[in-house]
């Protein structure tokens, strides 16, 4: 297995720096070929390949920050901040977890901490003031978990998700620094049940 450098170390996960070599020689590309993994994503209509994953890596610019998620034993997903605007201090957050061979609850733990670490990084190290995201309406249980980190429902979009014969509603969510810090302060300087230290300065 290709070993990636760890950029952010967590309790259950590490966020690692992807490389072109990893894009070419790992199974990262295959996550987007799984109908289970891409069930609620726009990806999965056309096949992905190592070459396309390499192209993605080479196209990354300063407006996007991407990390590979490790559960301390294997690489299980990818999380990113995109459309980073340092003038408006805004960005989007997104994540894909490879659930192909997992039927337990551990992916939820990994997913929540991955979002928590990226949220912390966005607010405390980049200086972002607002993080936005969108998701399929059927991911309501995931939305409930995101609320632990300060993400709130903002909008309901009729028939926004279109994939093959499926047309479904989507929701938009966001987290602003004020709400994030309020949660941290209520929980003794930590965010949710995860030991994520939050800065108030």
C-alpha positions in Angstrom: 0.0 0.0 0.0 1.2 3.5 -0.9 1.9 5.4 2.3 0.7 9.0 2.4 1.9 11.7 4.7 -0.5 12.6 7.5 -1.5 16.3 7.5 -4.2 16.2 10.2 -4.1 13.4 12.9 -7.4 12.6 14.6 -8.7 10.0 17.1 -10.2 7.5 14.7 -8.9 8.9 11.4 -6.0 10.7 9.8 -6.3 13.1 6.9 -3.5 12.4 4.4 -2.0 14.3 1.5 -2.8 12.6 -1.8 -0.2 12.3 -4.5 -0.2 11.6 -8.2 1.4 8.2 -7.5 -1.5 7.4 -5.2 -4.0 8.5 -7.8 -2.4 6.2 -10.4 -1.7 3.1 -8.3 -4.4 2.9 -5.7 -8.1 2.0 -5.7 -9.1 5.6 -5.1 -10.6 5.8 -8.6 -12.7 2.7 -8.0 -14.7 4.2 -5.2 -16.5 6.3 -7.9 -17.4 3.2 -9.9 -19.4 1.6 -7.0 -23.2 2.0 -7.3 -23.3 1.7 -3.5 -20.8 4.4 -2.8 -22.2 6.8 -5.4 -25.9 6.1 -4.7 -26.5 9.7 -3.6 -23.8 11.4 -5.7 -23.8 12.8 -9.1 -20.8 10.6 -9.9 -21.1 7.0 -11.0 -22.8 7.5 -14.4 -19.5 7.2 -16.4 -16.7 4.9 -15.4 -13.7 6.3 -13.6 -10.1 5.2 -14.1 -6.6 5.7 -12.7 -5.9 8.0 -15.6 -8.9 10.2 -14.8 -8.0 10.2 -11.1 -4.5 11.4 -12.1 -6.0 14.2 -14.2 -8.1 15.2 -11.2 -5.0 15.4 -9.0 -3.1 17.5 -11.6 -6.0 19.9 -11.9 -6.2 20.8 -8.2 -5.6 24.5 -7.6 -5.5 26.8 -4.6 -9.3 27.0 -4.4 -9.6 23.3 -3.4 -8.1 21.3 -0.5 -8.3 17.5 -0.7 -7.3 14.9 1.8 -7.5 11.1 1.7 -9.2 9.7 4.8 -7.3 6.9 6.7 -9.0 4.9 9.4 -5.5 4.2 10.8 -5.3 0.9 8.9 -6.5 1.6 5.3 -7.6 4.5 3.1 -11.3 4.6 3.2 -12.4 7.9 1.7 -11.8 11.5 0.6 -12.8 14.8 2.1 -12.4 18.2 0.5 -12.9 21.9 0.8 -13.7 23.5 -2.6 -14.5 26.9 -4.0 -12.3 28.4 -1.3 -12.7 32.2 -1.4 -10.3 34.0 0.9 -11.9 37.3 0.2 -15.5 36.3 1.1 -14.1 33.7 3.5 -16.4 30.9 2.2 -16.0 27.4 0.9 -17.9 24.2 0.3 -17.3 20.9 2.0 -17.8 17.4 0.5 -16.9 13.8 1.4 -17.0 10.3 -0.1 -16.6 7.2 2.1 -15.9 3.8 0.5 -18.7 1.8 2.2 -18.5 -1.0 -0.4 -17.3 -3.7 2.1 -18.6 -2.2 5.3 -21.9 -3.0 6.9 -21.2 -1.8 10.5 -21.6 1.7 12.0 -17.9 2.6 11.9 -18.2 4.6 8.6 -20.5 7.0 10.4 -17.8 7.6 13.1 -15.1 8.0 10.5 -17.3 10.3 8.4 -18.3 12.5 11.3 -14.7 13.0 12.6 -13.5 13.6 9.0 -16.0 16.4 8.6 -15.2 17.7 12.1 -11.5 17.9 11.4 -12.0 19.6 8.1 -14.5 22.1 9.7 -11.9 22.8 12.4 -9.2 23.3 9.8 -11.4 25.6 7.7 -12.3 27.9 10.6 -9.2 27.8 12.7 -6.4 27.6 10.1 -7.7 29.0 6.9 -9.9 31.7 8.5 -13.2 30.7 6.8 -16.4 32.2 8.1 -19.0 30.1 6.3 -18.9 26.5 5.0 -21.7 25.2 2.7 -22.8 21.8 1.6 -25.6 20.0 -0.2 -27.0 16.5 -0.1 -29.7 14.1 -1.2 -33.0 14.5 0.8 -32.7 10.8 1.8 -29.6 11.6 3.9 -31.7 13.0 6.7 -29.9 10.9 9.3 -26.6 12.2 8.2 -27.9 15.8 8.4 -28.8 15.1 12.1 -25.2 14.0 12.7 -23.9 17.1 11.0 -25.9 19.3 13.4 -23.5 18.1 16.2 -20.8 20.2 14.4 -23.0 23.3 13.9 -24.3 22.6 10.4 -27.9 23.8 9.9 -30.5 23.2 7.3 -30.8 26.2 5.0 -32.9 25.3 2.0 -35.0 22.6 0.3 -34.6 22.3 -3.4 -37.3 20.5 -5.3 -36.2 18.0 -8.0 -32.6 19.2 -7.8 -31.0 15.8 -7.8 -31.3 14.1 -11.2 -29.5 10.9 -11.9 -30.7 8.5 -14.6 -34.4 7.9 -14.0 -34.3 9.3 -10.5 -35.5 12.8 -9.8 -35.4 13.8 -6.1 -35.2 16.7 -3.8 -31.9 18.0 -2.3 -31.1 20.1 0.7 -28.5 22.8 1.4 -26.8 23.1 4.7 -24.2 25.4 6.2 -22.1 26.1 9.2 -20.9 29.6 10.2 -18.1 30.3 12.6 -20.5 31.8 15.2 -22.5 28.6 15.5 -19.5 26.4 15.4 -17.9 28.2 18.3 -21.1 28.3 20.3 -21.2 24.5 20.2 -17.6 24.3 21.2 -18.1 26.6 24.1 -21.2 24.6 25.3 -19.2 21.4 25.3 -16.1 22.6 27.2 -14.0 23.7 24.2 -14.7 20.6 22.1 -17.0 20.0 19.2 -19.6 17.3 19.7 -18.6 13.9 21.2 -15.3 14.1 19.3 -12.3 15.6 21.1 -12.0 18.4 18.6 -10.4 21.5 20.2 -12.0 24.7 19.0 -10.5 28.2 19.2 -12.5 31.2 20.2 -9.9 33.8 19.3 
